[in-house]
């Protein structure tokens, strides 16, 4: 086992045992090296990896903000990994789309009508009505709307997965926007679909919400398909 993995294992054990919790600070570098039985260089490497994974936030200097704090942000590492794999074509956009359909259909079925995040979802839709929005700003709000809907289902793992997909969703929707025949018409349709989805959730029509989300996600993917691919299909 590589020495930095001992640091990862130590943190996993400490969290599972309840010896550490989110918001707690890790022991100092020297103390941690002595406790685990590795070098300080291995501790530094392990902490860098943990920070990249979204598990800790490493502070510098002295005072209340110094030290390494347990943050537990699983979306950070997942988001970075997904972006890289999509950029390298290791993950096809079609696979991301179908993953979204599975996740978001489930969130539509389980979203709570009175969830606080639905208020945010409504505000995002109001912002999307601004005729002066450019495509990138519109799709940023669009992505945040879908993440807010997922939060309404109250499943922390689904929330993390949707948050991790956020950059990937925004990336492929923006890249493919140039393929739609008329962005104005597409934006108008998307706004109407969003309103219908939110209304279904608020009214407790879970089956409709799940179905509308699936149709909405697949509809944009089909409409924004490059012309040569659409012709081949």
C-alpha positions in Angstrom: 0.0 0.0 0.0 1.4 3.4 -0.9 2.1 5.5 2.2 -0.4 8.3 1.3 -3.2 5.6 1.3 -2.5 5.1 5.0 -3.6 8.7 5.5 -6.8 8.0 3.6 -7.5 4.8 5.5 -6.9 6.7 8.8 -9.4 9.3 8.0 -12.0 6.7 6.8 -11.6 4.8 10.1 -11.8 8.0 12.2 -15.0 9.1 10.4 -16.6 5.6 10.7 -15.8 5.4 14.4 -17.2 8.8 15.1 -13.8 10.1 16.3 -14.0 12.8 13.6 -17.0 14.6 12.1 -17.6 17.2 9.4 -16.2 20.5 10.7 -13.5 18.9 12.9 -9.9 19.7 12.3 -7.3 17.0 11.7 -4.3 16.8 14.0 -1.2 18.8 13.0 1.0 17.4 10.3 3.7 16.2 12.7 1.2 14.6 15.1 -0.6 12.9 12.3 2.6 11.5 10.8 3.6 10.1 14.2 0.1 8.6 14.8 -0.1 6.9 11.5 3.6 5.9 11.3 4.4 7.6 8.0 6.6 10.6 7.0 5.3 14.2 7.0 5.7 14.2 3.2 3.3 11.3 3.0 0.8 13.2 5.2 1.1 16.2 3.0 0.5 14.1 -0.1 -2.5 12.4 1.5 -4.0 15.7 2.5 -3.6 17.1 -1.0 -5.5 14.0 -2.4 -8.2 14.3 0.3 -8.6 18.0 -0.6 -9.0 17.1 -4.3 -11.6 14.6 -3.3 -13.6 17.2 -1.5 -13.1 15.5 1.9 -11.0 18.2 3.6 -10.2 21.9 3.3 -6.6 22.7 4.0 -6.1 26.1 5.7 -2.8 28.0 5.9 -1.2 30.3 8.5 -2.5 30.6 12.0 -5.7 31.5 13.7 -9.3 30.1 13.6 -9.1 29.4 9.9 -5.9 27.5 9.9 -5.5 23.7 9.9 -7.1 21.0 7.8 -10.9 20.7 8.3 -13.1 17.8 7.4 -15.7 19.1 4.8 -17.1 15.9 3.1 -18.0 17.4 -0.3 -18.3 14.3 -2.5 -19.6 16.3 -5.5 -16.3 18.0 -5.9 -14.3 14.9 -6.9 -17.1 13.4 -8.9 -17.6 16.6 -10.8 -13.9 16.9 -11.7 -13.7 13.3 -12.8 -16.8 13.5 -14.9 -15.7 16.6 -16.7 -12.3 15.0 -17.5 -13.8 11.8 -18.8 -16.4 13.6 -21.0 -13.7 15.8 -22.4 -11.6 12.8 -23.3 -14.6 11.0 -24.8 -14.4 8.3 -22.2 -18.0 9.1 -21.3 -20.4 9.6 -24.1 -22.9 12.5 -23.8 -25.6 9.9 -24.6 -24.6 8.1 -21.4 -24.7 11.3 -19.4 -28.2 12.0 -20.8 -29.5 8.6 -19.8 -28.0 8.8 -16.4 -29.8 12.1 -16.0 -33.0 10.5 -17.1 -32.7 7.8 -14.4 -31.8 10.2 -11.6 -34.2 13.0 -12.5 -37.1 10.7 -13.2 -36.6 9.3 -9.7 -36.4 12.8 -8.2 -39.6 13.8 -10.0 -41.3 10.8 -8.4 -40.0 11.6 -4.9 -39.8 15.4 -4.8 -41.7 16.8 -1.9 -44.3 19.4 -2.8 -43.3 21.7 0.1 -39.6 21.3 -0.1 -37.7 24.6 0.4 -35.6 24.2 -2.7 -38.8 24.5 -4.9 -38.9 28.2 -4.0 -35.4 28.5 -5.4 -36.5 26.5 -8.5 -39.3 29.0 -9.1 -37.0 32.0 -8.7 -34.6 30.4 -11.3 -37.5 30.0 -13.7 -38.4 33.7 -13.2 -34.8 34.7 -14.0 -34.9 32.5 -17.1 -37.8 34.6 -18.5 -35.4 37.5 -19.0 -35.3 38.0 -22.8 -31.8 39.5 -22.5 -30.1 36.4 -21.3 -27.5 34.9 -23.6 -27.4 31.2 -24.2 -24.7 30.5 -21.6 -26.5 32.4 -18.8 -29.8 30.7 -19.7 -28.3 27.2 -19.5 -26.5 28.0 -16.2 -29.9 28.8 -14.7 -31.4 25.7 -16.4 -28.8 23.5 -14.8 -29.3 25.1 -11.3 -33.1 24.5 -11.7 -32.5 20.8 -12.2 -30.2 20.6 -9.2 -32.8 22.4 -7.1 -35.4 20.0 -8.1 -33.2 17.1 -7.1 -32.7 18.6 -3.7 -36.5 18.5 -3.2 -36.3 14.7 -3.1 -34.3 14.8 0.0 -31.8 12.0 -0.9 -28.3 13.2 0.0 -26.5 10.8 -2.4 -28.8 11.8 -5.3 -28.1 15.4 -4.4 -24.3 14.8 -4.5 -24.6 13.0 -7.8 -26.7 15.7 -9.4 -24.4 18.4 -8.1 -21.4 16.5 -9.5 -23.2 16.3 -12.9 -23.9 20.0 -12.9 -20.8 21.1 -14.8 -21.1 18.2 -17.2 -24.7 19.1 -17.9 -23.9 22.7 -18.5 -21.0 21.8 -20.7 -22.8 19.5 -23.1 -26.0 21.6 -23.3 -24.0 24.7 -24.1 -21.8 22.9 -26.7 -24.9 21.5 -28.5 -26.9 24.7 -28.4 -25.4 25.8 -31.6 -27.1 22.8 -33.3 -30.7 23.8 -32.6 -32.5 25.5 -35.6 -33.7 28.4 -33.5 -32.4 29.1 -30.0 -35.3 31.5 -29.3 -37.9 28.8 -30.1 -35.9 26.2 -28.1 -35.6 28.5 -25.1 -39.3 29.3 -25.2 -40.1 25.5 -25.2 -37.7 24.8 -22.4 -39.3 27.5 -20.2 -42.7 26.0 -20.8 -41.5 22.5 -20.0 -39.8 23.7 -16.8 -43.0 25.4 -15.6 -45.0 22.2 -16.3 -42.5 20.1 -14.3 -42.4 22.5 -11.4 -46.2 22.6 -11.3 -46.5 18.8 -11.3 -44.1 18.6 -8.3 -45.9 21.3 -6.4 -49.3 19.7 -7.0 -48.1 16.3 -5.9 -48.5 14.8 -9.4 -45.3 12.7 -9.0 -45.9 10.4 -12.0 -46.3 13.4 -14.3 -43.2 15.1 -12.9 -41.1 12.0 -13.5 -42.4 11.5 -17.0 -42.1 15.2 -18.0 -38.5 15.3 -16.7 -37.5 12.3 -18.9 -39.2 13.8 -22.0 -37.6 17.2 -21.3 -34.1 15.8 -21.0 -34.3 13.5 -24.0 -36.1 16.2 -26.1 -33.3 18.7 -25.9 -30.7 16.0 -26.6 -32.5 14.9 -29.8 -33.1 18.5 -30.9 -29.5 19.5 -30.4 -28.0 16.5 -32.2 -25.4 17.4 -34.8 -26.9 17.4 -38.3 -24.7 14.5 -39.6 -25.6 12.3 -36.6 -29.3 13.1 -36.9 -29.2 12.2 -40.6 -27.4 9.0 -39.9 -30.0 8.0 -37.3 
